[in-house]
Structure formats: C-alpha cells, structure tokens
C-alpha cells in the first residue's frame, strides 16, 4: 500500500478545527472536567449527529488508531461488557472490523449471522432481539437488509444499538471511517470537494456520507446514471450530476460506489460494459481532479466496472487505509457509547 | 315502536333540507320529517342545540377480514367499529381468505352481519376468481347473493382486457367496478411515496404516476364500454386530473379519498418514531402537492366520496421492519373527527358537503339504500356533534386492531348517536 504523508500535523485535527456546522455549545471544551459525550445512547445514523459529535468520534478514533499500532493491541476498556454482532446480511469487512474493534477493547463478543439464527425458523426480528436481550448484552451491532431496522430495535432494547448498515438507509460507521481517512490526508473536511460516483439510489454509504460531509462543510457531488439517482438528493445535501467529468473536476476526494450486476435486470443500466464506458473511474478521468486527490471505495470493489484496476491500486488510492481506519473508528464508537466511567485507554 | 328525534338541525342534502326538523321513526323506517312533531306516544330523543341529524354515514371501503383473518377483525367487530364511528353501513372488500369470489362467501358474510345486528354490511365481490386476474368471477350470481360492486382490491385488475370485460359485464348488471389503481411494474417492491423522504429513509419509492397511469386506462375503458369505474383510495394529484378529465367528457367515473391521504403526507415518516409502520399504507402517504390537490378536489366536487380503507392488522404484524410490515390502517372510528376538524372547521367544506361525501354520494355510487332521510326509507341516522372534543385513543377503539397513526390526536367534532333501522346501536356521550 502506498504511504502518503499526512498534510497537516495531527494537532490540527483537534476539535478546534471543526467545520462550520458546529455550534459553540457542542464543542468539547478541554478546560472543563466533564468529558464530551454523544447525546444518544445509540448510533442509528449520521442523521442524529451534529458536527461536534462527529468531531468527537473522529478525535477519539485518533487515540484508538494508536492502540492498533502497538505490539500488544489490547486495552481493558470494555472488559466485562458483552457485544452482540447481529448480522442479517452477508458482510465480511464490516463484521470483521467490528469484531476486531471489540476484541481490542476487551469486550466479550458474539457474532450471529443470519444462516445460524432462528430467523430462518420464522421468528421476528423483535422476538430474536428480545431473546438476546434476556441474556443481558450491553450493545448490539446490527446489520439488516431493511431500512429502519436499527430504529425499531432502539425502541425496544435496553442495549445500545449500533447501526452497521440498514437497507438503503445509513451506514454511519462507514461514513465516519471515510471522514477519518479524508481528515488524515487533507487535515480537514470543510471546504473540500468530494465526488461520489456509482449506484447512488441503493447506497446507504452515499446517504451517510452526504449527511456527514454536508454537516462538516464539504461540498458533495453525487454522480451516476439518471436511473440510479435518488429522488430529492439535493435536499439531502448533494449536487447531482450525470457527468462524471463535472463531478471529478477539481475534486479533493473521489469516492466510488459498487455497481451490482443484478441492476441490469431492473433496467437501471444496460450492461456493466456500458457503465464502465460512461462512468468507470479511469486514470484519464482522475486527471481532472486535484493533483493530490485521494480515491476511496467502501468495498467490495468490482474492478473494471466502477473502477479501473490502475486507479484502485494507484498512488492516490486509500482503499486499504479505509479498512485499517475502520477498526479505529469502530473502537471509538464502541468506547463512546459504552460510557467511559469504568474504562480508560491506558 | 316509535322514536322521535326532537329539535335537531337536520342536514339532508338529498331532500334539500338544512334546518330545524323533527324526525319521526316508526317500525324502523322514517315516517315523517317535519317541524314541531308531537311525541304522540313515541320515545323522544332530545337533540341538543348544535347537534346535526344526518342520513346514516356509509363507508364504501372497509376490510372486515372474515373469513380467514379473524385475529385482525371479524364482521361483528368491524360492524361495532363502524357504528362507533357513525357509520350505519359499510361495504367490505373481498380480499378475505378465501377471497370472496363466490356467492357462498357473500352469504356467509351477510349471515355474520345479520347476527351482529349493528351496521349494515354490503359485500363487494371479486372481479376475478381468486382475484388472480385470470378468469371473471360469477358476477351475476354474486349480485344475486348480495354483492353491490366488484373489485380485486389489494390487487389491481391487471390487464386492460379483463378490465374491459369486467366493465362491460358489470355494466350489464348495473354495478360498478372498483379498482385499486396501481401499475405493478412501477410499484415494484415500493413501500413509500417516491420522493425526498423515501430517499432520506432509504425506502423504496412508489411514484404517484404508478396510480394515475391505471386511472387513465380505466377512465378510457369506462368511456369505451359505458361501464362505471370507481377509483378506490385515490392518492395522487395526477389521478385526480385524469378523473376530472373523464368526468368532463361524461365518462362514468367516480372516486373516493381516504382521510389519511388528505391529512398526512410522507413527511410524517421522518418524525419520531421514525419508520412507524402505522404510516405504511397502499397507496402511500404522498407529498404536500398531492394532499393539497385532494383537498381541492374534495371541496370542488371532483371527489365523490370519503371512504376509510379501514384495514385492520394485528399489532404483532405491524411490529416489523417497515418494508416487511403489511400495508394499511384502521379508519372507521377516526374518520368523522378528522373530517370535521380538518375539512369542516378548517373552512374547506360545508356541513352539507360533508354529508354528501359521507352519506349521499356513497349510497349513489354503489346504488345502495340510504343517503337520505326520506319518508319510507330505512331509519339509518347519524347524529353528530360538530363541537365534541375528541381525543383519539388507539387502545379504546372497538375494532379488534388498533393500527392507527392518529393515536393521541385531539380533534373537534364527533359522533353522538348511530341509529340503524330505527334502533340506537351507538349512543350517549
């Protein structure tokens, strides 16, 4: 993997450099004793977070990333806490990332995938979770194909609920790790041009990223075929375009979203071949961006569909850094939601 | 057995009455409607100042769930909800289990209704066997058994050919075809109105045009055949435009709107609690422009009927992920307060128009008795208090199901007495 120098010293990524959306009251004040906190005990989406909270999570992740660099990558922070990873949809990257994050914080973890759950026996989500809750977990990390499933759980659960991706709605930890990665490279989020290109309609990553980047003062362009642009995307905070050149022009960040092959069957695109011809991220197209552009992809990638291999493996690609940072960001989220009265990072 | 409704403000548009009259009921029928009638041995029901005496309200779109889904509702519990909501008669959709595509099922429903002795129940028969859209059901036999209209509700009449034949055949029987208009390919697996709010929540969208495309088809087919098409639960402004255009050229098209569609919009989906499955119905809550168009259509007469699409579902069935929960909400016991509060008191319609939408026109559209306080007619009467303070309480509903988005709403206007066949079946404050 290519290593790049961080544009600014890490000190500049402290709360003092937060974006314009932040209100003074949200800013953690280092001179006060009270530790800054998230307002909600769940993480259901970026939609519920303000700029101060986003900054808090990203700043906390800086410390968490340091733990991952140690020889002994483990702290006792969540010792005695039980975290259930409840995955109703196939996921390798996100589930593994959460599991590693939980283990590094010394939580007791349990992962349930849909194939081994009683959901296949006709049990409802609510009943499944009520049964799990009877065994007193502290947190539930939920991945589900239905938008809003984490909201439903949060209304019936004692445990803290962390959304690990729900349907086409949100994937907040992905947006946070993307923001963390961008901030590492650019030193800021505010004022950046971010182009997101791909299947916008079906993407929870798009929604979370647009909400986060807008809150932090970035300019987000959303690009894809007209068939895959969600209705009302401007109100979400992105500028839609079907011109990949317009989206990439002068961009500081280019983020690609996966195109699933089955989209052809519902007439969204004629073929992956044509998609690549019109929207695929090639070295030629990337040249329109800033010279220090970074290229991101939440994975899993379709090489030769949304992204040319030369771009995916090129010097501007930070795709594997995103994966590394995912662990640190998820540690930060787990830590902040678990409450810090009992644990320390030492 | 005589009952005298004394000193009421009678709103009876079909007979051109809007004033102070007494209503004398004898042997279950309206005997006389005149000022200052003597009690003459009749039991007297003193109507309080401000109360309205109206022909019984009729809801032409309800789901009573029996046979097959008695855990949601039965004919008896649905009829109890109806009279509690001021409705003296309801027409029930055929999507029971089995589907009401046969005279035997119609007879069963009518027998259950007779046993309940509450609201009158008019079954609507299926257009096609099993509502599968393949073969016409025996519409003639169904009419003889008691059906007042035909519909494959829940499913649109799928092909233009079947709709054409159904309109021709039902036209021969002088009964309407009621269609749940929705292009299946455009609806797809959508669960909410296509627009900003569905996008923000990650819910699959259904555009208003999915409805209006089929409305346009059906208006054209009614024009071709001379049959009567009635558009169920119209939700999209484009559909209203198509209905108006049809009416302008003399096509036999009528339409209904449900209270939730002129009260709520898709914006409600984003309010806490988000993803409330009691806001999931089909057609979905649409955007403000659609709601405003419906309000205009209700006021200007383009909309014929307000019908509730009363769709009971058990709480367990609604306690699911939004895209897995069933469509529909109960409506029988919330309609009158909503119509008073949001239409009459909001200055959008008069009391006379309210009674047209809830009584006169439903009777006319389906060709059923009622809709007028005429001498000799069955004494189906609803007595309303326009100023009654009503707080909707889901747990207190008579319906077996409590799936309403209006829980806790405080509204002005409600039902005081419901009289069916001269018998007070709901009454007292």
Interface residues (C-beta under 8 A of the other chain):
Chain A: X47 X124 X125 X126 X144 X146 X147 X148 X149 X151 X152 X155 X166 X167 X168 X169 X170 X204 X207 X230 X231 X232 X233 X235 X236 X266
Chain B: X188 X194 X195 X196 X197 X198 X199 X200 X201 X202 X203 X204 X205 X273 X274 X275 X316 X319 X320 X321 X322 X323 X324
